């Protein structure tokens, strides 16, 4: 099982020169050693213990690395802990590893930080980590668990909603609810409960960030039940999801969602159930998507037309059956392009 782990590490020492030695080892010496070892064509009959003995080392972490620190060091100088007199230098490095059972870890008694401490016992190591299971601090070579991955992502989201560096220019005027809506959708954290709360708080479902409407990110296909999916679509439409300058982009998002829903027999079945529930008041017979398209066209209901895209309506085929006036109106709304033009 994968366990991708990201590290923000801090190496502390009173002398900056000592930290430069640490950085040189991590970014130059260790990678060079690993590259040389990888070139050795060991016999397949040799076990790991025999290979390590041949290389003259005790642990695999001494000759293999999954640790990928930045090549440029980031040094800062700060006060001593606990208010003691003097200054201490800090080397900050980011790293990543796939810490599953078969790989060499950064943390742990057999990991790369343990190897580093054996070589630089006078250097203090700390920092933070995030993996597939949670997040916490790094003390020495150990990971200290503090919170679940979900709790960490929620805390990070909360900070980013308030971060002025993220919301600059025209985006600085977006409400906090709209910011959370955009970030939650982009990061796959927007479920039906969260969507309902944010809309109640005034989130704008037509908001565009980085030239994409929020709906292009909304993982509506992840809804666990047909009921939940139907409620999510209905909620988005009732919250005022409308056409405008981004109509073509919004429609493309709707069609993409419809495509995802149609990738398997299971989701096709789910799609039919959603059509029955969501459109029960409008549909009485025939194909749900086509019927919704025709009904919405008669009443000039743009939201209904967009909803029909969720259900797989073929706009070109349906428009071909419509009157000249209806096709002209569809074209004016940016919902259809005449293939003959």
Order of alpha helices (4+ residues) and beta strands (2+ residues): beta-alpha-alpha-alpha-beta-beta-alpha-beta-beta-beta-alpha-alpha-alpha-beta-beta-alpha-alpha-alpha-alpha-alpha-alpha-alpha
